[in-house]
Amino acid sequence: FAAQSFLVAHFGGTASASHSNFSYTLYGLSVGGKGWGQVFADHPELFRGNLSDAQSARLIFDLAWTNIVTSPLLIVKALAGNLLRFLRDPLLGMAGLQILWWLGAFAVALHWRELAYRIVGFLSLGILLSSPVIIQDAGPRIFAATWGVTALQVALGLHLLLSRLWRAVDPSSSSSAGSEQLRFHPFELAVPVLLLAAIFLPL
């Protein structure tokens, strides 16, 4: 929101029109997750007059905030339901790789002090926190811009799995000084291959 406000001001746009579409989403969430189109059914009077999109959006935002203040449990239930929906299918239909996504999350927690893991962890956290708000209306396509991060987390999960398998095959490798860092061994050739494949799968 801050970046949007800065860009609109910098390029001389109309700040009042910012995030107009989000007002419809917020209203849908405020009435229990009924979708962005619910405001058309509940308040058709907003769309019969000569109101501009920006004026309609301001009124819809007002209605949404009123709903949130008067019935906060409705939006809480909607957000919780959407979050569970995302967690049940974080790879958006690619069920066979879900275990690797969860293993990737475990790997991030396990290696949190390493910068590469921490970056992926924070990016994934941003996706996770955004999902309850956006997944209900936009569905899987809204995550196209962040798919690379999801693929990276899957790759970290695969790396963790292959590392454990490698240590089981070659126990002496676990005693090496750099065993806690990302290291190359033949099994890990699958990691970049999976990453490249996963990035292009949605296409």
Secondary structure, DSSP 8 states (H G I E B T S, - for coil): -HHHHHHHHHTT--GGGTTHHHHHHHHHHHTTS--TTHHHHH-GGGGTSS--HHHHHHHHHHHHHHHHHH-HHHHHHHHHHHHHHHHH-TTTT-GGGHHHHHHHHHHHHHTTTSHHHHHHHHHHHHHHHHHHHHHHHHGGGGGGGGHHHHHHHHHHHHHHHHHHHHHHH-GGGGGSTTTTS----GGGGHHHHHHHHHHHTT-
